[in-house]
Amino acid sequence: PSATLQASAMVSSRRVAWLLFAVAWGTNHFVPLLLVYRARLALSSLELAVLFGVYAIGLVPGLLLGGPFSDRRGRRAVVLPASIIALAGTCILAAGEAGFGVLLAGRFVVGLGAGATFSAGTAWVQDLAGKAASGTGPRRAAVALSSGFGGGPLLTGVLAQWLPWPMQLPYAVHAAVLVTSIVAAAVATRDGGTGRAGQLTSERDDEGAPSVGPRIPRGFATVAFVAPWVFILPSISSAVLPSLVRARLGSFGVAFAGLVTGSTLLSGVLVQPLLRTWRPQNATMFGLSIGAVGLLCATFAARAISPSAVLVSALLLGAGYGGCLIAGLRFIETRSAAATRGRLTGIYYALTYVGFVWPLVLAAISRRIGDVPSLVVTEGLCLTTLAWSVWSSRGSTG
């Protein structure tokens, strides 16, 4: 019976990871369409920036509330309704031709549903993979999210560039995938895993006392300090670099933006299985180090106005993103109890999304000192964070 339960749990874990993939797809495939909205709806740069950012206004409450609620009421009770909310947001965006207000509402609703799905769903995947090899849960969740973040923009760029109905077809395709994944997760977890926190990993120690651990584990300050770089690196790649070389792209700007975003995040997918068993500190150092190299390449791309250098930078920044993400999730796996995992995951994800603010900061800096110097400033901050992380990890083990 125990072996049967574990096998069922692993199937459920994969189905929930597929649902994370589908929801992540819907959050990021909006990016290549910004150029379409600019052309079709005559939206200003400010309106496009608002559309890009309003997602976070819905996302952060979803992250911070969904995780703790799933600790108390169960993962399933949060993940399935939240993913349906994300689906509703996709349906609203499909009607975005009606104008800016509809797009604004759709992005907010997607963020709200995605936030709760990400925090509770990541904890659920880790719960269900509790008896598998160390690192399986974090790796599975990270790969699912990164594949969705990267694959969505890549496919949407192709659909919007070369097929009809660019403002509707990408959302219709995504809605079909999301509906399928919601049904699959609901069926697979109905018997194999109800989504109660700690179902497959005991919530009590050998003496029978609750084993929930500290509210915030020791060492989380370092994780929190590094967390924004999880999305600083890919947001620079997808939101900043394509615009720096648009003069050389001609009519292929939408497809190139999708290719850059997809390459960035799929590169993050490829490194995560390699880092699955690494200690969180080592994965952090890898992520920041290769991210710093990617920023150096981005500086060259901006100076030379080179699309090929942008693609190389995208791959390096994506690998840095993957390293930083898996480091944080590995820390949560090894340092948190199942009964508090959803809460800690929500806090961690909220901190990572602070990184999405950086393209706006970078734009403000570049207006004063130029694109290349602003990227040099970012490089310096990345190296400073790397140095602090190395010093902090040595201090904690010394």
FINUZA-322882 format. One record per residue (C-alpha): residue number from 1; z, y, x; residue in three letters. Coordinates in steps of 0.25 Angstrom, whole numbers, plus 5000, padded with zeros to 4 digits. Layout:
% residues N
[rec NUM; [Z; Y; X]; "ALA"]
...
END
This chain:
% residues 398
[rec 1; [5000; 5000; 5000]; "PRO"]
[rec 2; [5003; 5010; 5011]; "SER"]
[rec 3; [4990; 5007; 5018]; "ALA"]
[rec 4; [4983; 5009; 5005]; "THR"]
[rec 5; [4990; 5022; 5002]; "LEU"]
[rec 6; [4986; 5027; 5016]; "GLN"]
[rec 7; [4972; 5023; 5014]; "ALA"]
[rec 8; [4971; 5030; 5001]; "SER"]
[rec 9; [4978; 5043; 5007]; "ALA"]
[rec 10; [4968; 5043; 5018]; "MET"]
[rec 11; [4956; 5043; 5008]; "VAL"]
[rec 12; [4964; 5054; 5000]; "SER"]
[rec 13; [4965; 5062; 5013]; "SER"]
[rec 14; [4950; 5062; 5015]; "ARG"]
[rec 15; [4947; 5066; 5001]; "ARG"]
[rec 16; [4957; 5078; 5002]; "VAL"]
[rec 17; [4951; 5082; 5015]; "ALA"]
[rec 18; [4937; 5082; 5008]; "TRP"]
[rec 19; [4943; 5091; 4998]; "LEU"]
[rec 20; [4948; 5100; 5009]; "LEU"]
[rec 21; [4934; 5100; 5015]; "PHE"]
[rec 22; [4927; 5104; 5001]; "ALA"]
[rec 23; [4937; 5115; 4999]; "VAL"]
[rec 24; [4936; 5120; 5013]; "ALA"]
[rec 25; [4921; 5120; 5011]; "TRP"]
[rec 26; [4922; 5130; 4999]; "GLY"]
[rec 27; [4931; 5140; 5007]; "THR"]
[rec 28; [4921; 5142; 5018]; "ASN"]
[rec 29; [4907; 5140; 5013]; "HIS"]
[rec 30; [4908; 5154; 5007]; "PHE"]
[rec 31; [4906; 5160; 5021]; "VAL"]
[rec 32; [4891; 5158; 5023]; "PRO"]
[rec 33; [4889; 5164; 5009]; "LEU"]
[rec 34; [4894; 5177; 5013]; "LEU"]
[rec 35; [4880; 5181; 5018]; "LEU"]
[rec 36; [4874; 5177; 5005]; "VAL"]
[rec 37; [4884; 5185; 4997]; "TYR"]
[rec 38; [4882; 5197; 5005]; "ARG"]
[rec 39; [4867; 5196; 5002]; "ALA"]
[rec 40; [4867; 5192; 4988]; "ARG"]
[rec 41; [4879; 5200; 4983]; "LEU"]
[rec 42; [4878; 5212; 4992]; "ALA"]
[rec 43; [4892; 5210; 4996]; "LEU"]
[rec 44; [4898; 5219; 5007]; "SER"]
[rec 45; [4905; 5214; 5020]; "SER"]
[rec 46; [4918; 5218; 5014]; "LEU"]
[rec 47; [4916; 5209; 5002]; "GLU"]
[rec 48; [4912; 5197; 5010]; "LEU"]
[rec 49; [4924; 5199; 5018]; "ALA"]
[rec 50; [4933; 5199; 5006]; "VAL"]
[rec 51; [4926; 5187; 5000]; "LEU"]
[rec 52; [4928; 5180; 5014]; "PHE"]
[rec 53; [4943; 5184; 5014]; "GLY"]
[rec 54; [4947; 5182; 4999]; "VAL"]
[rec 55; [4947; 5167; 5001]; "TYR"]
[rec 56; [4959; 5169; 5010]; "ALA"]
[rec 57; [4967; 5176; 4999]; "ILE"]
[rec 58; [4966; 5164; 4990]; "GLY"]
[rec 59; [4967; 5154; 5002]; "LEU"]
[rec 60; [4980; 5158; 5008]; "VAL"]
[rec 61; [4988; 5157; 4995]; "PRO"]
[rec 62; [4982; 5143; 4992]; "GLY"]
[rec 63; [4986; 5139; 5006]; "LEU"]
[rec 64; [5000; 5144; 5006]; "LEU"]
[rec 65; [5003; 5139; 4991]; "LEU"]
[rec 66; [4995; 5126; 4991]; "GLY"]
[rec 67; [5001; 5119; 5003]; "GLY"]
[rec 68; [5016; 5121; 4998]; "PRO"]
[rec 69; [5012; 5117; 4984]; "PHE"]
[rec 70; [5006; 5104; 4988]; "SER"]
[rec 71; [5019; 5101; 4996]; "ASP"]
[rec 72; [5026; 5102; 4984]; "ARG"]
[rec 73; [5017; 5097; 4973]; "ARG"]
[rec 74; [5007; 5088; 4981]; "GLY"]
[rec 75; [4994; 5090; 4988]; "ARG"]
[rec 76; [4985; 5085; 4977]; "ARG"]
[rec 77; [4991; 5095; 4967]; "ALA"]
[rec 78; [4986; 5107; 4976]; "VAL"]
[rec 79; [4974; 5102; 4982]; "VAL"]
[rec 80; [4966; 5097; 4970]; "LEU"]
[rec 81; [4968; 5110; 4961]; "PRO"]
[rec 82; [4966; 5119; 4973]; "ALA"]
[rec 83; [4953; 5113; 4977]; "SER"]
[rec 84; [4948; 5115; 4962]; "ILE"]
[rec 85; [4952; 5130; 4964]; "ILE"]
[rec 86; [4943; 5130; 4976]; "ALA"]
[rec 87; [4932; 5124; 4968]; "LEU"]
[rec 88; [4934; 5135; 4958]; "ALA"]
[rec 89; [4932; 5145; 4969]; "GLY"]
[rec 90; [4919; 5139; 4973]; "THR"]
[rec 91; [4914; 5139; 4959]; "CYS"]
[rec 92; [4917; 5154; 4958]; "ILE"]
[rec 93; [4910; 5157; 4971]; "LEU"]
[rec 94; [4898; 5150; 4966]; "ALA"]
[rec 95; [4897; 5161; 4956]; "ALA"]
[rec 96; [4898; 5172; 4967]; "GLY"]
[rec 97; [4885; 5178; 4964]; "GLU"]
[rec 98; [4892; 5185; 4953]; "ALA"]
[rec 99; [4898; 5194; 4963]; "GLY"]
[rec 100; [4909; 5197; 4973]; "PHE"]
[rec 101; [4921; 5195; 4963]; "GLY"]
[rec 102; [4917; 5181; 4960]; "VAL"]
[rec 103; [4916; 5178; 4975]; "LEU"]
[rec 104; [4929; 5184; 4978]; "LEU"]
[rec 105; [4936; 5175; 4967]; "ALA"]
[rec 106; [4929; 5163; 4972]; "GLY"]
[rec 107; [4933; 5165; 4986]; "ARG"]
[rec 108; [4948; 5167; 4982]; "PHE"]
[rec 109; [4948; 5155; 4973]; "VAL"]
[rec 110; [4942; 5146; 4984]; "VAL"]
[rec 111; [4953; 5151; 4993]; "GLY"]
[rec 112; [4964; 5148; 4984]; "LEU"]
[rec 113; [4960; 5134; 4981]; "GLY"]
[rec 114; [4956; 5131; 4996]; "ALA"]
[rec 115; [4970; 5136; 5001]; "GLY"]
[rec 116; [4978; 5127; 4993]; "ALA"]
[rec 117; [4968; 5115; 4995]; "THR"]
[rec 118; [4968; 5117; 5010]; "PHE"]
[rec 119; [4984; 5118; 5012]; "SER"]
[rec 120; [4987; 5107; 5002]; "ALA"]
[rec 121; [4975; 5098; 5005]; "GLY"]
[rec 122; [4977; 5098; 5020]; "THR"]
[rec 123; [4991; 5094; 5018]; "ALA"]
[rec 124; [4986; 5083; 5009]; "TRP"]
[rec 125; [4976; 5078; 5019]; "VAL"]
[rec 126; [4987; 5077; 5029]; "GLN"]
[rec 127; [4997; 5070; 5020]; "ASP"]
[rec 128; [4987; 5060; 5016]; "LEU"]
[rec 129; [4983; 5057; 5031]; "ALA"]
[rec 130; [4998; 5056; 5035]; "GLY"]
[rec 131; [4997; 5042; 5040]; "LYS"]
[rec 132; [4984; 5043; 5047]; "ALA"]
[rec 133; [4983; 5047; 5062]; "ALA"]
[rec 134; [4989; 5059; 5066]; "SER"]
[rec 135; [4980; 5071; 5064]; "GLY"]
[rec 136; [4972; 5065; 5053]; "THR"]
[rec 137; [4976; 5074; 5042]; "GLY"]
[rec 138; [4975; 5087; 5049]; "PRO"]
[rec 139; [4961; 5083; 5055]; "ARG"]
[rec 140; [4956; 5078; 5041]; "ARG"]
[rec 141; [4960; 5091; 5034]; "ALA"]
[rec 142; [4955; 5100; 5045]; "ALA"]
[rec 143; [4942; 5093; 5046]; "VAL"]
[rec 144; [4940; 5094; 5031]; "ALA"]
[rec 145; [4943; 5109; 5031]; "LEU"]
[rec 146; [4935; 5112; 5043]; "SER"]
[rec 147; [4923; 5104; 5037]; "SER"]
[rec 148; [4924; 5111; 5024]; "GLY"]
[rec 149; [4925; 5125; 5031]; "PHE"]
[rec 150; [4913; 5122; 5040]; "GLY"]
[rec 151; [4904; 5113; 5031]; "GLY"]
[rec 152; [4905; 5123; 5019]; "GLY"]
[rec 153; [4899; 5135; 5026]; "PRO"]
[rec 154; [4889; 5126; 5033]; "LEU"]
[rec 155; [4883; 5120; 5020]; "LEU"]
[rec 156; [4884; 5133; 5013]; "THR"]
[rec 157; [4876; 5141; 5023]; "GLY"]
[rec 158; [4865; 5131; 5022]; "VAL"]
[rec 159; [4865; 5131; 5007]; "LEU"]
[rec 160; [4866; 5146; 5006]; "ALA"]
[rec 161; [4855; 5148; 5017]; "GLN"]
[rec 162; [4844; 5139; 5012]; "TRP"]
[rec 163; [4847; 5134; 4997]; "LEU"]
[rec 164; [4847; 5142; 4984]; "PRO"]
[rec 165; [4859; 5148; 4977]; "TRP"]
[rec 166; [4867; 5151; 4989]; "PRO"]
[rec 167; [4878; 5157; 4981]; "MET"]
[rec 168; [4880; 5145; 4972]; "GLN"]
[rec 169; [4875; 5132; 4979]; "LEU"]
[rec 170; [4885; 5132; 4990]; "PRO"]
[rec 171; [4896; 5133; 4980]; "TYR"]
[rec 172; [4890; 5122; 4971]; "ALA"]
[rec 173; [4889; 5113; 4983]; "VAL"]
[rec 174; [4904; 5115; 4987]; "HIS"]
[rec 175; [4909; 5114; 4973]; "ALA"]
[rec 176; [4902; 5100; 4972]; "ALA"]
[rec 177; [4909; 5096; 4985]; "VAL"]
[rec 178; [4922; 5101; 4981]; "LEU"]
[rec 179; [4923; 5095; 4967]; "VAL"]
[rec 180; [4919; 5081; 4974]; "THR"]
[rec 181; [4931; 5083; 4984]; "SER"]
[rec 182; [4941; 5087; 4973]; "ILE"]
[rec 183; [4938; 5075; 4965]; "VAL"]
[rec 184; [4938; 5066; 4977]; "ALA"]
[rec 185; [4951; 5071; 4982]; "ALA"]
[rec 186; [4957; 5070; 4968]; "ALA"]
[rec 187; [4953; 5056; 4966]; "VAL"]
[rec 188; [4957; 5051; 4980]; "ALA"]
[rec 189; [4971; 5057; 4980]; "THR"]
[rec 190; [4974; 5053; 4966]; "ARG"]
[rec 191; [4980; 5040; 4971]; "ASP"]
[rec 192; [4979; 5040; 4986]; "GLY"]
[rec 193; [4987; 5053; 4988]; "GLY"]
[rec 194; [4994; 5062; 4977]; "THR"]
[rec 195; [4995; 5073; 4987]; "GLY"]
[rec 196; [5010; 5074; 4987]; "ARG"]
[rec 197; [5015; 5079; 5001]; "ALA"]
[rec 198; [5020; 5069; 5010]; "GLY"]
[rec 199; [5015; 5057; 5001]; "GLN"]
[rec 200; [5010; 5049; 5013]; "LEU"]
[rec 201; [5020; 5054; 5023]; "THR"]
[rec 202; [5034; 5053; 5020]; "SER"]
[rec 203; [5041; 5066; 5017]; "GLU"]
[rec 204; [5055; 5061; 5021]; "ARG"]
[rec 205; [5060; 5056; 5035]; "ASP"]
[rec 206; [5067; 5043; 5038]; "ASP"]
[rec 207; [5080; 5048; 5032]; "GLU"]
[rec 208; [5074; 5052; 5019]; "GLY"]
[rec 209; [5075; 5067; 5021]; "ALA"]
[rec 210; [5064; 5076; 5018]; "PRO"]
[rec 211; [5055; 5078; 5030]; "SER"]
[rec 212; [5048; 5091; 5027]; "VAL"]
[rec 213; [5050; 5098; 5040]; "GLY"]
[rec 214; [5051; 5112; 5043]; "PRO"]
[rec 215; [5044; 5122; 5034]; "ARG"]
[rec 216; [5036; 5127; 5046]; "ILE"]
[rec 217; [5036; 5118; 5058]; "PRO"]
[rec 218; [5039; 5122; 5072]; "ARG"]
[rec 219; [5027; 5126; 5079]; "GLY"]
[rec 220; [5019; 5132; 5067]; "PHE"]
[rec 221; [5020; 5146; 5072]; "ALA"]
[rec 222; [5010; 5142; 5083]; "THR"]
[rec 223; [5001; 5135; 5072]; "VAL"]
[rec 224; [5002; 5148; 5064]; "ALA"]
[rec 225; [4998; 5157; 5075]; "PHE"]
[rec 226; [4985; 5148; 5078]; "VAL"]
[rec 227; [4982; 5146; 5063]; "ALA"]
[rec 228; [4973; 5158; 5061]; "PRO"]
[rec 229; [4963; 5154; 5072]; "TRP"]
[rec 230; [4960; 5142; 5063]; "VAL"]
[rec 231; [4951; 5151; 5055]; "PHE"]
[rec 232; [4949; 5163; 5065]; "ILE"]
[rec 233; [4940; 5155; 5073]; "LEU"]
[rec 234; [4931; 5150; 5062]; "PRO"]
[rec 235; [4931; 5163; 5054]; "SER"]
[rec 236; [4926; 5170; 5066]; "ILE"]
[rec 237; [4915; 5160; 5067]; "SER"]
[rec 238; [4910; 5160; 5053]; "SER"]
[rec 239; [4914; 5174; 5048]; "ALA"]
[rec 240; [4911; 5182; 5061]; "VAL"]
[rec 241; [4901; 5176; 5071]; "LEU"]
[rec 242; [4889; 5173; 5061]; "PRO"]
[rec 243; [4889; 5188; 5058]; "SER"]
[rec 244; [4888; 5192; 5073]; "LEU"]
[rec 245; [4875; 5185; 5074]; "VAL"]
[rec 246; [4869; 5187; 5061]; "ARG"]
[rec 247; [4858; 5196; 5067]; "ALA"]
[rec 248; [4852; 5184; 5073]; "ARG"]
[rec 249; [4853; 5174; 5061]; "LEU"]
[rec 250; [4842; 5180; 5052]; "GLY"]
[rec 251; [4842; 5173; 5039]; "SER"]
[rec 252; [4851; 5162; 5043]; "PHE"]
[rec 253; [4864; 5169; 5043]; "GLY"]
[rec 254; [4870; 5162; 5031]; "VAL"]
[rec 255; [4867; 5148; 5037]; "ALA"]
[rec 256; [4872; 5152; 5051]; "PHE"]
[rec 257; [4885; 5157; 5045]; "ALA"]
[rec 258; [4887; 5144; 5038]; "GLY"]
[rec 259; [4883; 5136; 5051]; "LEU"]
[rec 260; [4893; 5144; 5059]; "VAL"]
[rec 261; [4904; 5142; 5049]; "THR"]
[rec 262; [4901; 5127; 5048]; "GLY"]
[rec 263; [4900; 5125; 5063]; "SER"]
[rec 264; [4913; 5132; 5065]; "THR"]
[rec 265; [4921; 5123; 5056]; "LEU"]
[rec 266; [4914; 5110; 5058]; "LEU"]
[rec 267; [4917; 5112; 5073]; "SER"]
[rec 268; [4931; 5113; 5068]; "GLY"]
[rec 269; [4929; 5100; 5061]; "VAL"]
[rec 270; [4924; 5093; 5073]; "LEU"]
[rec 271; [4936; 5096; 5082]; "VAL"]
[rec 272; [4947; 5093; 5072]; "GLN"]
[rec 273; [4946; 5077; 5074]; "PRO"]
[rec 274; [4947; 5079; 5089]; "LEU"]
[rec 275; [4959; 5087; 5087]; "LEU"]
[rec 276; [4966; 5078; 5077]; "ARG"]
[rec 277; [4976; 5072; 5086]; "THR"]
[rec 278; [4979; 5084; 5095]; "TRP"]
[rec 279; [4992; 5091; 5095]; "ARG"]
[rec 280; [4992; 5104; 5087]; "PRO"]
[rec 281; [4994; 5113; 5099]; "GLN"]
[rec 282; [4982; 5107; 5107]; "ASN"]
[rec 283; [4973; 5108; 5095]; "ALA"]
[rec 284; [4977; 5123; 5094]; "THR"]
[rec 285; [4974; 5125; 5108]; "MET"]
[rec 286; [4960; 5118; 5107]; "PHE"]
[rec 287; [4957; 5127; 5094]; "GLY"]
[rec 288; [4960; 5140; 5100]; "LEU"]
[rec 289; [4954; 5137; 5114]; "SER"]
[rec 290; [4940; 5133; 5108]; "ILE"]
[rec 291; [4941; 5144; 5098]; "GLY"]
[rec 292; [4943; 5154; 5109]; "ALA"]
[rec 293; [4930; 5148; 5115]; "VAL"]
[rec 294; [4923; 5150; 5102]; "GLY"]
[rec 295; [4927; 5164; 5101]; "LEU"]
[rec 296; [4922; 5167; 5115]; "LEU"]
[rec 297; [4909; 5161; 5111]; "CYS"]
[rec 298; [4909; 5169; 5098]; "ALA"]
[rec 299; [4911; 5182; 5107]; "THR"]
[rec 300; [4898; 5178; 5114]; "PHE"]
[rec 301; [4891; 5175; 5101]; "ALA"]
[rec 302; [4894; 5189; 5096]; "ALA"]
[rec 303; [4890; 5195; 5109]; "ARG"]
[rec 304; [4877; 5188; 5110]; "ALA"]
[rec 305; [4874; 5187; 5095]; "ILE"]
[rec 306; [4871; 5173; 5097]; "SER"]
[rec 307; [4871; 5163; 5084]; "PRO"]
[rec 308; [4872; 5151; 5094]; "SER"]
[rec 309; [4884; 5156; 5100]; "ALA"]
[rec 310; [4890; 5158; 5086]; "VAL"]
[rec 311; [4888; 5143; 5083]; "LEU"]
[rec 312; [4894; 5139; 5096]; "VAL"]
[rec 313; [4906; 5148; 5093]; "SER"]
[rec 314; [4907; 5143; 5079]; "ALA"]
[rec 315; [4909; 5128; 5085]; "LEU"]
[rec 316; [4920; 5133; 5095]; "LEU"]
[rec 317; [4927; 5141; 5084]; "LEU"]
[rec 318; [4926; 5130; 5075]; "GLY"]
[rec 319; [4932; 5120; 5085]; "ALA"]
[rec 320; [4944; 5130; 5087]; "GLY"]
[rec 321; [4946; 5131; 5072]; "TYR"]
[rec 322; [4947; 5116; 5071]; "GLY"]
[rec 323; [4957; 5115; 5083]; "GLY"]
[rec 324; [4966; 5126; 5077]; "CYS"]
[rec 325; [4965; 5120; 5063]; "LEU"]
[rec 326; [4968; 5105; 5067]; "ILE"]
[rec 327; [4980; 5110; 5075]; "ALA"]
[rec 328; [4987; 5117; 5064]; "GLY"]
[rec 329; [4985; 5105; 5054]; "LEU"]
[rec 330; [4990; 5096; 5065]; "ARG"]
[rec 331; [5002; 5104; 5066]; "PHE"]
[rec 332; [5005; 5103; 5051]; "ILE"]
[rec 333; [5002; 5088; 5052]; "GLU"]
[rec 334; [5012; 5086; 5063]; "THR"]
[rec 335; [5023; 5096; 5060]; "ARG"]
[rec 336; [5024; 5096; 5045]; "SER"]
[rec 337; [5029; 5087; 5034]; "ALA"]
[rec 338; [5020; 5083; 5022]; "ALA"]
[rec 339; [5030; 5090; 5012]; "ALA"]
[rec 340; [5027; 5104; 5019]; "THR"]
[rec 341; [5013; 5101; 5025]; "ARG"]
[rec 342; [5006; 5109; 5013]; "GLY"]
[rec 343; [5014; 5121; 5015]; "ARG"]
[rec 344; [5012; 5121; 5031]; "LEU"]
[rec 345; [4997; 5118; 5029]; "THR"]
[rec 346; [4995; 5130; 5019]; "GLY"]
[rec 347; [5002; 5140; 5029]; "ILE"]
[rec 348; [4994; 5135; 5041]; "TYR"]
[rec 349; [4981; 5137; 5033]; "TYR"]
[rec 350; [4985; 5150; 5028]; "ALA"]
[rec 351; [4987; 5154; 5043]; "LEU"]
[rec 352; [4974; 5149; 5047]; "THR"]
[rec 353; [4967; 5157; 5037]; "TYR"]
[rec 354; [4972; 5170; 5043]; "VAL"]
[rec 355; [4961; 5168; 5053]; "GLY"]
[rec 356; [4950; 5171; 5042]; "PHE"]
[rec 357; [4955; 5186; 5043]; "VAL"]
[rec 358; [4950; 5186; 5058]; "TRP"]
[rec 359; [4935; 5189; 5055]; "PRO"]
[rec 360; [4940; 5202; 5047]; "LEU"]
[rec 361; [4949; 5206; 5059]; "VAL"]
[rec 362; [4937; 5203; 5068]; "LEU"]
[rec 363; [4928; 5211; 5060]; "ALA"]
[rec 364; [4938; 5223; 5061]; "ALA"]
[rec 365; [4939; 5221; 5076]; "ILE"]
[rec 366; [4924; 5220; 5079]; "SER"]
[rec 367; [4921; 5233; 5071]; "ARG"]
[rec 368; [4930; 5240; 5082]; "ARG"]
[rec 369; [4926; 5232; 5095]; "ILE"]
[rec 370; [4914; 5224; 5091]; "GLY"]
[rec 371; [4912; 5209; 5088]; "ASP"]
[rec 372; [4913; 5203; 5102]; "VAL"]
[rec 373; [4926; 5210; 5106]; "PRO"]
[rec 374; [4932; 5206; 5093]; "SER"]
[rec 375; [4929; 5192; 5096]; "LEU"]
[rec 376; [4935; 5194; 5110]; "VAL"]
[rec 377; [4948; 5198; 5103]; "VAL"]
[rec 378; [4948; 5186; 5095]; "THR"]
[rec 379; [4946; 5177; 5107]; "GLU"]
[rec 380; [4958; 5184; 5113]; "GLY"]
[rec 381; [4967; 5181; 5101]; "LEU"]
[rec 382; [4962; 5167; 5101]; "CYS"]
[rec 383; [4966; 5165; 5116]; "LEU"]
[rec 384; [4979; 5172; 5113]; "THR"]
[rec 385; [4982; 5162; 5102]; "THR"]
[rec 386; [4978; 5150; 5111]; "LEU"]
[rec 387; [4988; 5155; 5122]; "ALA"]
[rec 388; [4999; 5157; 5112]; "TRP"]
[rec 389; [4997; 5143; 5106]; "SER"]
[rec 390; [4997; 5137; 5120]; "VAL"]
[rec 391; [5010; 5144; 5124]; "TRP"]
[rec 392; [5016; 5141; 5110]; "SER"]
[rec 393; [5013; 5126; 5111]; "SER"]
[rec 394; [5019; 5125; 5126]; "ARG"]
[rec 395; [5031; 5132; 5121]; "GLY"]
[rec 396; [5033; 5122; 5110]; "SER"]
[rec 397; [5032; 5110; 5119]; "THR"]
[rec 398; [5039; 5116; 5131]; "GLY"]
END
